Structures are given as C-alpha cells and as structure tokens.
Amino acid sequence: MGSLVWIGAAVSLAGLVGLFWCIFKVWKARNAGISDDELREAVRQVMPWNTGALFLSVLGLMIVIVGIALS
C-alpha cells in the first residue's frame, strides 16, 4: 500500500502544477493591460482548468489518505 501513497502524491502534484499554471495565465492576462471585458473572458476560459486542477489535487490527497490508512 506504500505505492498508493506515492501515486496519490504524484496525482496531487500534477493538480498543484495545474493550479500554478492557472494562476500564471490569469496573472499574465492582468499584466497585459487589456480591457475589463477581455480580462473577464480570460478568467472565464481558465476557470474549467482551475476547477479540474483543484479536483485532481484533492483526489490525489484522498488517495494519499487511503494509502496511509491501509498501511
């Protein structure tokens, strides 16, 4: 069951990388000096990726907890 912990950690890390990517995309759009409507559109396009990355991170943490509980 130790491998379950490492698999969960990898999944959680992938979600964390996705979250940082989303933060970087919105930060880049904010610093581009675009209009408010264009900024809203950029955030709207990143939101599904942000939600998916957050779900992946939480799923990885749940796998880690299950791996620890079964060890």
PyMOL Python script that loads the backbone (N, CA, C, O; Angstrom):
from pymol import cmd

cmd.read_pdbstr("""\
ATOM      1  N   MET A   1       0.808  -1.202   0.000  1.00  0.00           N
ATOM      2  CA  MET A   1       0.000   0.000   0.000  1.00  0.00           C
ATOM      3  C   MET A   1       0.856   1.273   0.000  1.00  0.00           C
ATOM      4  O   MET A   1       0.346   2.382  -0.159  1.00  0.00           O
ATOM      5  N   GLY A   2       2.144   1.089   0.179  1.00  0.00           N
ATOM      6  CA  GLY A   2       3.019   2.262   0.137  1.00  0.00           C
ATOM      7  C   GLY A   2       3.043   2.920  -1.227  1.00  0.00           C
ATOM      8  O   GLY A   2       3.219   4.133  -1.345  1.00  0.00           O
ATOM      9  N   SER A   3       2.864   2.101  -2.265  1.00  0.00           N
ATOM     10  CA  SER A   3       2.850   2.674  -3.612  1.00  0.00           C
ATOM     11  C   SER A   3       1.618   3.554  -3.820  1.00  0.00           C
ATOM     12  O   SER A   3       1.650   4.486  -4.624  1.00  0.00           O
ATOM     13  N   LEU A   4       0.542   3.266  -3.105  1.00  0.00           N
ATOM     14  CA  LEU A   4      -0.672   4.080  -3.210  1.00  0.00           C
ATOM     15  C   LEU A   4      -0.409   5.504  -2.727  1.00  0.00           C
ATOM     16  O   LEU A   4      -0.960   6.464  -3.267  1.00  0.00           O
ATOM     17  N   VAL A   5       0.428   5.630  -1.715  1.00  0.00           N
ATOM     18  CA  VAL A   5       0.778   6.957  -1.205  1.00  0.00           C
ATOM     19  C   VAL A   5       1.556   7.734  -2.259  1.00  0.00           C
ATOM     20  O   VAL A   5       1.301   8.917  -2.480  1.00  0.00           O
ATOM     21  N   TRP A   6       2.509   7.061  -2.911  1.00  0.00           N
ATOM     22  CA  TRP A   6       3.313   7.756  -3.926  1.00  0.00           C
ATOM     23  C   TRP A   6       2.490   8.107  -5.163  1.00  0.00           C
ATOM     24  O   TRP A   6       2.697   9.156  -5.771  1.00  0.00           O
ATOM     25  N   ILE A   7       1.568   7.241  -5.529  1.00  0.00           N
ATOM     26  CA  ILE A   7       0.682   7.540  -6.663  1.00  0.00           C
ATOM     27  C   ILE A   7      -0.192   8.749  -6.334  1.00  0.00           C
ATOM     28  O   ILE A   7      -0.359   9.645  -7.162  1.00  0.00           O
ATOM     29  N   GLY A   8      -0.741   8.768  -5.136  1.00  0.00           N
ATOM     30  CA  GLY A   8      -1.559   9.903  -4.710  1.00  0.00           C
ATOM     31  C   GLY A   8      -0.763  11.190  -4.651  1.00  0.00           C
ATOM     32  O   GLY A   8      -1.266  12.256  -5.007  1.00  0.00           O
ATOM     33  N   ALA A   9       0.487  11.091  -4.199  1.00  0.00           N
ATOM     34  CA  ALA A   9       1.338  12.285  -4.154  1.00  0.00           C
ATOM     35  C   ALA A   9       1.613  12.808  -5.561  1.00  0.00           C
ATOM     36  O   ALA A   9       1.640  14.019  -5.780  1.00  0.00           O
ATOM     37  N   ALA A  10       1.817  11.899  -6.515  1.00  0.00           N
ATOM     38  CA  ALA A  10       2.060  12.320  -7.902  1.00  0.00           C
ATOM     39  C   ALA A  10       0.812  12.976  -8.502  1.00  0.00           C
ATOM     40  O   ALA A  10       0.911  13.982  -9.205  1.00  0.00           O
ATOM     41  N   VAL A  11      -0.354  12.403  -8.222  1.00  0.00           N
ATOM     42  CA  VAL A  11      -1.604  12.982  -8.733  1.00  0.00           C
ATOM     43  C   VAL A  11      -1.835  14.360  -8.117  1.00  0.00           C
ATOM     44  O   VAL A  11      -2.242  15.296  -8.806  1.00  0.00           O
ATOM     45  N   SER A  12      -1.575  14.476  -6.826  1.00  0.00           N
ATOM     46  CA  SER A  12      -1.743  15.757  -6.148  1.00  0.00           C
ATOM     47  C   SER A  12      -0.759  16.795  -6.678  1.00  0.00           C
ATOM     48  O   SER A  12      -1.105  17.966  -6.830  1.00  0.00           O
ATOM     49  N   LEU A  13       0.451  16.366  -6.953  1.00  0.00           N
ATOM     50  CA  LEU A  13       1.454  17.279  -7.509  1.00  0.00           C
ATOM     51  C   LEU A  13       1.063  17.751  -8.907  1.00  0.00           C
ATOM     52  O   LEU A  13       1.281  18.910  -9.259  1.00  0.00           O
ATOM     53  N   ALA A  14       0.487  16.854  -9.697  1.00  0.00           N
ATOM     54  CA  ALA A  14       0.011  17.243 -11.026  1.00  0.00           C
ATOM     55  C   ALA A  14      -1.100  18.295 -10.913  1.00  0.00           C
ATOM     56  O   ALA A  14      -1.140  19.246 -11.695  1.00  0.00           O
ATOM     57  N   GLY A  15      -1.984  18.122  -9.954  1.00  0.00           N
ATOM     58  CA  GLY A  15      -3.030  19.124  -9.731  1.00  0.00           C
ATOM     59  C   GLY A  15      -2.464  20.448  -9.264  1.00  0.00           C
ATOM     60  O   GLY A  15      -2.956  21.508  -9.652  1.00  0.00           O
ATOM     61  N   LEU A  16      -1.440  20.397  -8.439  1.00  0.00           N
ATOM     62  CA  LEU A  16      -0.806  21.625  -7.955  1.00  0.00           C
ATOM     63  C   LEU A  16      -0.114  22.367  -9.095  1.00  0.00           C
ATOM     64  O   LEU A  16      -0.166  23.595  -9.163  1.00  0.00           O
ATOM     65  N   VAL A  17       0.529  21.626  -9.985  1.00  0.00           N
ATOM     66  CA  VAL A  17       1.144  22.252 -11.158  1.00  0.00           C
ATOM     67  C   VAL A  17       0.068  22.915 -12.014  1.00  0.00           C
ATOM     68  O   VAL A  17       0.271  24.017 -12.522  1.00  0.00           O
ATOM     69  N   GLY A  18      -1.065  22.252 -12.173  1.00  0.00           N
ATOM     70  CA  GLY A  18      -2.175  22.839 -12.922  1.00  0.00           C
ATOM     71  C   GLY A  18      -2.699  24.111 -12.283  1.00  0.00           C
ATOM     72  O   GLY A  18      -3.036  25.065 -12.984  1.00  0.00           O
ATOM     73  N   LEU A  19      -2.772  24.136 -10.957  1.00  0.00           N
ATOM     74  CA  LEU A  19      -3.224  25.345 -10.264  1.00  0.00           C
ATOM     75  C   LEU A  19      -2.255  26.497 -10.479  1.00  0.00           C
ATOM     76  O   LEU A  19      -2.673  27.631 -10.711  1.00  0.00           O
ATOM     77  N   PHE A  20      -0.953  26.207 -10.402  1.00  0.00           N
ATOM     78  CA  PHE A  20       0.036  27.257 -10.647  1.00  0.00           C
ATOM     79  C   PHE A  20      -0.014  27.744 -12.091  1.00  0.00           C
ATOM     80  O   PHE A  20       0.213  28.925 -12.353  1.00  0.00           O
ATOM     81  N   TRP A  21      -0.309  26.845 -13.029  1.00  0.00           N
ATOM     82  CA  TRP A  21      -0.450  27.248 -14.426  1.00  0.00           C
ATOM     83  C   TRP A  21      -1.625  28.211 -14.590  1.00  0.00           C
ATOM     84  O   TRP A  21      -1.524  29.205 -15.309  1.00  0.00           O
ATOM     85  N   CYS A  22      -2.741  27.912 -13.916  1.00  0.00           N
ATOM     86  CA  CYS A  22      -3.913  28.789 -13.977  1.00  0.00           C
ATOM     87  C   CYS A  22      -3.601  30.161 -13.384  1.00  0.00           C
ATOM     88  O   CYS A  22      -3.983  31.189 -13.944  1.00  0.00           O
ATOM     89  N   ILE A  23      -2.909  30.168 -12.257  1.00  0.00           N
ATOM     90  CA  ILE A  23      -2.533  31.433 -11.631  1.00  0.00           C
ATOM     91  C   ILE A  23      -1.656  32.240 -12.571  1.00  0.00           C
ATOM     92  O   ILE A  23      -1.843  33.448 -12.717  1.00  0.00           O
ATOM     93  N   PHE A  24      -0.698  31.575 -13.210  1.00  0.00           N
ATOM     94  CA  PHE A  24       0.206  32.261 -14.126  1.00  0.00           C
ATOM     95  C   PHE A  24      -0.542  32.845 -15.321  1.00  0.00           C
ATOM     96  O   PHE A  24      -0.259  33.967 -15.741  1.00  0.00           O
ATOM     97  N   LYS A  25      -1.502  32.084 -15.875  1.00  0.00           N
ATOM     98  CA  LYS A  25      -2.261  32.571 -17.037  1.00  0.00           C
ATOM     99  C   LYS A  25      -3.074  33.829 -16.699  1.00  0.00           C
ATOM    100  O   LYS A  25      -3.095  34.784 -17.475  1.00  0.00           O
ATOM    101  N   VAL A  26      -3.739  33.825 -15.543  1.00  0.00           N
ATOM    102  CA  VAL A  26      -4.544  34.987 -15.163  1.00  0.00           C
ATOM    103  C   VAL A  26      -3.642  36.158 -14.807  1.00  0.00           C
ATOM    104  O   VAL A  26      -3.952  37.302 -15.140  1.00  0.00           O
ATOM    105  N   TRP A  27      -2.540  35.889 -14.143  1.00  0.00           N
ATOM    106  CA  TRP A  27      -1.603  36.957 -13.788  1.00  0.00           C
ATOM    107  C   TRP A  27      -1.032  37.610 -15.047  1.00  0.00           C
ATOM    108  O   TRP A  27      -0.882  38.831 -15.106  1.00  0.00           O
ATOM    109  N   LYS A  28      -0.718  36.796 -16.044  1.00  0.00           N
ATOM    110  CA  LYS A  28      -0.200  37.299 -17.309  1.00  0.00           C
ATOM    111  C   LYS A  28      -1.257  38.158 -18.015  1.00  0.00           C
ATOM    112  O   LYS A  28      -0.935  39.194 -18.597  1.00  0.00           O
ATOM    113  N   ALA A  29      -2.520  37.718 -17.956  1.00  0.00           N
ATOM    114  CA  ALA A  29      -3.599  38.487 -18.579  1.00  0.00           C
ATOM    115  C   ALA A  29      -3.813  39.820 -17.848  1.00  0.00           C
ATOM    116  O   ALA A  29      -4.087  40.837 -18.485  1.00  0.00           O
ATOM    117  N   ARG A  30      -3.689  39.817 -16.523  1.00  0.00           N
ATOM    118  CA  ARG A  30      -3.860  41.061 -15.761  1.00  0.00           C
ATOM    119  C   ARG A  30      -2.768  42.069 -16.091  1.00  0.00           C
ATOM    120  O   ARG A  30      -3.031  43.268 -16.187  1.00  0.00           O
ATOM    121  N   ASN A  31      -1.553  41.584 -16.265  1.00  0.00           N
ATOM    122  CA  ASN A  31      -0.436  42.480 -16.539  1.00  0.00           C
ATOM    123  C   ASN A  31      -0.349  42.904 -17.998  1.00  0.00           C
ATOM    124  O   ASN A  31       0.482  43.744 -18.341  1.00  0.00           O
ATOM    125  N   ALA A  32      -1.191  42.340 -18.869  1.00  0.00           N
ATOM    126  CA  ALA A  32      -1.157  42.670 -20.288  1.00  0.00           C
ATOM    127  C   ALA A  32      -1.832  44.006 -20.577  1.00  0.00           C
ATOM    128  O   ALA A  32      -1.705  44.534 -21.682  1.00  0.00           O
ATOM    129  N   GLY A  33      -2.539  44.554 -19.610  1.00  0.00           N
ATOM    130  CA  GLY A  33      -3.190  45.845 -19.811  1.00  0.00           C
ATOM    131  C   GLY A  33      -4.402  45.772 -20.718  1.00  0.00           C
ATOM    132  O   GLY A  33      -4.693  46.723 -21.443  1.00  0.00           O
ATOM    133  N   ILE A  34      -5.108  44.658 -20.688  1.00  0.00           N
ATOM    134  CA  ILE A  34      -6.285  44.509 -21.536  1.00  0.00           C
ATOM    135  C   ILE A  34      -7.504  45.101 -20.830  1.00  0.00           C
ATOM    136  O   ILE A  34      -7.462  45.422 -19.642  1.00  0.00           O
ATOM    137  N   SER A  35      -8.580  45.236 -21.585  1.00  0.00           N
ATOM    138  CA  SER A  35      -9.797  45.824 -21.014  1.00  0.00           C
ATOM    139  C   SER A  35     -10.429  44.869 -20.007  1.00  0.00           C
ATOM    140  O   SER A  35     -10.067  43.696 -19.913  1.00  0.00           O
ATOM    141  N   ASP A  36     -11.376  45.409 -19.267  1.00  0.00           N
ATOM    142  CA  ASP A  36     -12.044  44.618 -18.232  1.00  0.00           C
ATOM    143  C   ASP A  36     -12.813  43.439 -18.821  1.00  0.00           C
ATOM    144  O   ASP A  36     -12.802  42.344 -18.258  1.00  0.00           O
ATOM    145  N   ASP A  37     -13.474  43.660 -19.941  1.00  0.00           N
ATOM    146  CA  ASP A  37     -14.228  42.578 -20.579  1.00  0.00           C
ATOM    147  C   ASP A  37     -13.302  41.477 -21.093  1.00  0.00           C
ATOM    148  O   ASP A  37     -13.623  40.294 -20.984  1.00  0.00           O
ATOM    149  N   GLU A  38     -12.164  41.859 -21.646  1.00  0.00           N
ATOM    150  CA  GLU A  38     -11.203  40.857 -22.128  1.00  0.00           C
ATOM    151  C   GLU A  38     -10.595  40.075 -20.964  1.00  0.00           C
ATOM    152  O   GLU A  38     -10.322  38.881 -21.086  1.00  0.00           O
ATOM    153  N   LEU A  39     -10.388  40.757 -19.838  1.00  0.00           N
ATOM    154  CA  LEU A  39      -9.868  40.074 -18.658  1.00  0.00           C
ATOM    155  C   LEU A  39     -10.889  39.078 -18.116  1.00  0.00           C
ATOM    156  O   LEU A  39     -10.532  37.974 -17.705  1.00  0.00           O
ATOM    157  N   ARG A  40     -12.148  39.472 -18.119  1.00  0.00           N
ATOM    158  CA  ARG A  40     -13.202  38.543 -17.687  1.00  0.00           C
ATOM    159  C   ARG A  40     -13.256  37.317 -18.585  1.00  0.00           C
ATOM    160  O   ARG A  40     -13.447  36.198 -18.108  1.00  0.00           O
ATOM    161  N   GLU A  41     -13.087  37.530 -19.882  1.00  0.00           N
ATOM    162  CA  GLU A  41     -13.093  36.414 -20.823  1.00  0.00           C
ATOM    163  C   GLU A  41     -11.900  35.487 -20.579  1.00  0.00           C
ATOM    164  O   GLU A  41     -12.038  34.266 -20.658  1.00  0.00           O
ATOM    165  N   ALA A  42     -10.740  36.055 -20.286  1.00  0.00           N
ATOM    166  CA  ALA A  42      -9.551  35.240 -20.000  1.00  0.00           C
ATOM    167  C   ALA A  42      -9.759  34.409 -18.739  1.00  0.00           C
ATOM    168  O   ALA A  42      -9.387  33.237 -18.696  1.00  0.00           O
ATOM    169  N   VAL A  43     -10.351  35.014 -17.719  1.00  0.00           N
ATOM    170  CA  VAL A  43     -10.625  34.287 -16.472  1.00  0.00           C
ATOM    171  C   VAL A  43     -11.680  33.217 -16.717  1.00  0.00           C
ATOM    172  O   VAL A  43     -11.584  32.117 -16.172  1.00  0.00           O
ATOM    173  N   ARG A  44     -12.680  33.524 -17.526  1.00  0.00           N
ATOM    174  CA  ARG A  44     -13.730  32.553 -17.833  1.00  0.00           C
ATOM    175  C   ARG A  44     -13.155  31.333 -18.554  1.00  0.00           C
ATOM    176  O   ARG A  44     -13.610  30.211 -18.332  1.00  0.00           O
ATOM    177  N   GLN A  45     -12.167  31.545 -19.408  1.00  0.00           N
ATOM    178  CA  GLN A  45     -11.560  30.426 -20.126  1.00  0.00           C
ATOM    179  C   GLN A  45     -10.683  29.573 -19.221  1.00  0.00           C
ATOM    180  O   GLN A  45     -10.525  28.378 -19.471  1.00  0.00           O
ATOM    181  N   VAL A  46     -10.109  30.160 -18.176  1.00  0.00           N
ATOM    182  CA  VAL A  46      -9.221  29.424 -17.281  1.00  0.00           C
ATOM    183  C   VAL A  46     -10.001  28.676 -16.197  1.00  0.00           C
ATOM    184  O   VAL A  46      -9.492  27.704 -15.638  1.00  0.00           O
ATOM    185  N   MET A  47     -11.208  29.105 -15.897  1.00  0.00           N
ATOM    186  CA  MET A  47     -11.974  28.520 -14.791  1.00  0.00           C
ATOM    187  C   MET A  47     -12.175  27.000 -14.880  1.00  0.00           C
ATOM    188  O   MET A  47     -12.004  26.326 -13.864  1.00  0.00           O
ATOM    189  N   PRO A  48     -12.527  26.427 -16.034  1.00  0.00           N
ATOM    190  CA  PRO A  48     -12.666  24.957 -16.063  1.00  0.00           C
ATOM    191  C   PRO A  48     -11.351  24.236 -15.767  1.00  0.00           C
ATOM    192  O   PRO A  48     -11.344  23.200 -15.102  1.00  0.00           O
ATOM    193  N   TRP A  49     -10.242  24.783 -16.259  1.00  0.00           N
ATOM    194  CA  TRP A  49      -8.932  24.193 -15.980  1.00  0.00           C
ATOM    195  C   TRP A  49      -8.601  24.308 -14.499  1.00  0.00           C
ATOM    196  O   TRP A  49      -8.024  23.394 -13.910  1.00  0.00           O
ATOM    197  N   ASN A  50      -8.968  25.430 -13.904  1.00  0.00           N
ATOM    198  CA  ASN A  50      -8.718  25.640 -12.485  1.00  0.00           C
ATOM    199  C   ASN A  50      -9.520  24.643 -11.647  1.00  0.00           C
ATOM    200  O   ASN A  50      -8.995  24.061 -10.698  1.00  0.00           O
ATOM    201  N   THR A  51     -10.778  24.452 -11.997  1.00  0.00           N
ATOM    202  CA  THR A  51     -11.626  23.510 -11.274  1.00  0.00           C
ATOM    203  C   THR A  51     -11.103  22.083 -11.432  1.00  0.00           C
ATOM    204  O   THR A  51     -11.074  21.320 -10.466  1.00  0.00           O
ATOM    205  N   GLY A  52     -10.696  21.725 -12.634  1.00  0.00           N
ATOM    206  CA  GLY A  52     -10.151  20.396 -12.869  1.00  0.00           C
ATOM    207  C   GLY A  52      -8.855  20.152 -12.111  1.00  0.00           C
ATOM    208  O   GLY A  52      -8.643  19.069 -11.565  1.00  0.00           O
ATOM    209  N   ALA A  53      -7.990  21.159 -12.076  1.00  0.00           N
ATOM    210  CA  ALA A  53      -6.729  21.022 -11.351  1.00  0.00           C
ATOM    211  C   ALA A  53      -6.976  20.907  -9.848  1.00  0.00           C
ATOM    212  O   ALA A  53      -6.304  20.138  -9.160  1.00  0.00           O
ATOM    213  N   LEU A  54      -7.932  21.663  -9.348  1.00  0.00           N
ATOM    214  CA  LEU A  54      -8.272  21.571  -7.928  1.00  0.00           C
ATOM    215  C   LEU A  54      -8.841  20.192  -7.598  1.00  0.00           C
ATOM    216  O   LEU A  54      -8.509  19.611  -6.565  1.00  0.00           O
ATOM    217  N   PHE A  55      -9.692  19.674  -8.470  1.00  0.00           N
ATOM    218  CA  PHE A  55     -10.249  18.334  -8.273  1.00  0.00           C
ATOM    219  C   PHE A  55      -9.150  17.281  -8.290  1.00  0.00           C
ATOM    220  O   PHE A  55      -9.163  16.353  -7.481  1.00  0.00           O
ATOM    221  N   LEU A  56      -8.199  17.421  -9.208  1.00  0.00           N
ATOM    222  CA  LEU A  56      -7.096  16.466  -9.295  1.00  0.00           C
ATOM    223  C   LEU A  56      -6.240  16.500  -8.035  1.00  0.00           C
ATOM    224  O   LEU A  56      -5.809  15.458  -7.541  1.00  0.00           O
ATOM    225  N   SER A  57      -5.998  17.688  -7.524  1.00  0.00           N
ATOM    226  CA  SER A  57      -5.207  17.823  -6.308  1.00  0.00           C
ATOM    227  C   SER A  57      -5.921  17.197  -5.112  1.00  0.00           C
ATOM    228  O   SER A  57      -5.296  16.497  -4.315  1.00  0.00           O
ATOM    229  N   VAL A  58      -7.201  17.439  -4.983  1.00  0.00           N
ATOM    230  CA  VAL A  58      -7.973  16.863  -3.876  1.00  0.00           C
ATOM    231  C   VAL A  58      -8.057  15.346  -4.013  1.00  0.00           C
ATOM    232  O   VAL A  58      -7.951  14.629  -3.018  1.00  0.00           O
ATOM    233  N   LEU A  59      -8.244  14.853  -5.228  1.00  0.00           N
ATOM    234  CA  LEU A  59      -8.290  13.417  -5.455  1.00  0.00           C
ATOM    235  C   LEU A  59      -6.962  12.765  -5.060  1.00  0.00           C
ATOM    236  O   LEU A  59      -6.950  11.692  -4.458  1.00  0.00           O
ATOM    237  N   GLY A  60      -5.851  13.412  -5.398  1.00  0.00           N
ATOM    238  CA  GLY A  60      -4.552  12.889  -5.011  1.00  0.00           C
ATOM    239  C   GLY A  60      -4.377  12.842  -3.509  1.00  0.00           C
ATOM    240  O   GLY A  60      -3.824  11.880  -2.977  1.00  0.00           O
ATOM    241  N   LEU A  61      -4.840  13.864  -2.825  1.00  0.00           N
ATOM    242  CA  LEU A  61      -4.739  13.871  -1.366  1.00  0.00           C
ATOM    243  C   LEU A  61      -5.617  12.784  -0.746  1.00  0.00           C
ATOM    244  O   LEU A  61      -5.244  12.190   0.266  1.00  0.00           O
ATOM    245  N   MET A  62      -6.768  12.524  -1.339  1.00  0.00           N
ATOM    246  CA  MET A  62      -7.613  11.438  -0.835  1.00  0.00           C
ATOM    247  C   MET A  62      -6.939  10.090  -1.035  1.00  0.00           C
ATOM    248  O   MET A  62      -7.026   9.219  -0.169  1.00  0.00           O
ATOM    249  N   ILE A  63      -6.269   9.911  -2.163  1.00  0.00           N
ATOM    250  CA  ILE A  63      -5.551   8.659  -2.410  1.00  0.00           C
ATOM    251  C   ILE A  63      -4.430   8.491  -1.387  1.00  0.00           C
ATOM    252  O   ILE A  63      -4.198   7.386  -0.895  1.00  0.00           O
ATOM    253  N   VAL A  64      -3.738   9.577  -1.067  1.00  0.00           N
ATOM    254  CA  VAL A  64      -2.685   9.505  -0.047  1.00  0.00           C
ATOM    255  C   VAL A  64      -3.262   9.079   1.295  1.00  0.00           C
ATOM    256  O   VAL A  64      -2.689   8.226   1.973  1.00  0.00           O
ATOM    257  N   ILE A  65      -4.379   9.660   1.680  1.00  0.00           N
ATOM    258  CA  ILE A  65      -5.001   9.324   2.966  1.00  0.00           C
ATOM    259  C   ILE A  65      -5.440   7.864   2.989  1.00  0.00           C
ATOM    260  O   ILE A  65      -5.264   7.184   4.001  1.00  0.00           O
ATOM    261  N   VAL A  66      -6.006   7.374   1.896  1.00  0.00           N
ATOM    262  CA  VAL A  66      -6.414   5.970   1.827  1.00  0.00           C
ATOM    263  C   VAL A  66      -5.176   5.073   1.909  1.00  0.00           C
ATOM    264  O   VAL A  66      -5.206   4.041   2.579  1.00  0.00           O
ATOM    265  N   GLY A  67      -4.108   5.451   1.243  1.00  0.00           N
ATOM    266  CA  GLY A  67      -2.882   4.663   1.304  1.00  0.00           C
ATOM    267  C   GLY A  67      -2.298   4.607   2.696  1.00  0.00           C
ATOM    268  O   GLY A  67      -1.806   3.564   3.124  1.00  0.00           O
ATOM    269  N   ILE A  68      -2.347   5.726   3.409  1.00  0.00           N
ATOM    270  CA  ILE A  68      -1.841   5.756   4.782  1.00  0.00           C
ATOM    271  C   ILE A  68      -2.740   4.912   5.691  1.00  0.00           C
ATOM    272  O   ILE A  68      -2.252   4.183   6.555  1.00  0.00           O
ATOM    273  N   ALA A  69      -4.046   5.019   5.489  1.00  0.00           N
ATOM    274  CA  ALA A  69      -4.982   4.266   6.339  1.00  0.00           C
ATOM    275  C   ALA A  69      -4.846   2.753   6.128  1.00  0.00           C
ATOM    276  O   ALA A  69      -5.025   1.979   7.069  1.00  0.00           O
ATOM    277  N   LEU A  70      -4.535   2.334   4.916  1.00  0.00           N
ATOM    278  CA  LEU A  70      -4.418   0.906   4.636  1.00  0.00           C
ATOM    279  C   LEU A  70      -3.045   0.335   4.980  1.00  0.00           C
ATOM    280  O   LEU A  70      -2.865  -0.883   4.992  1.00  0.00           O
ATOM    281  N   SER A  71      -2.092   1.196   5.255  1.00  0.00           N
ATOM    282  CA  SER A  71      -0.731   0.704   5.582  1.00  0.00           C
ATOM    283  C   SER A  71      -0.637   0.202   6.991  1.00  0.00           C
ATOM    284  O   SER A  71       0.429  -0.241   7.419  1.00  0.00           O
TER     285      SER A  71
END
""", "prot")
cmd.dss("prot")
cmd.show_as("cartoon", "prot")
cmd.util.cbc("prot")
cmd.orient("prot")
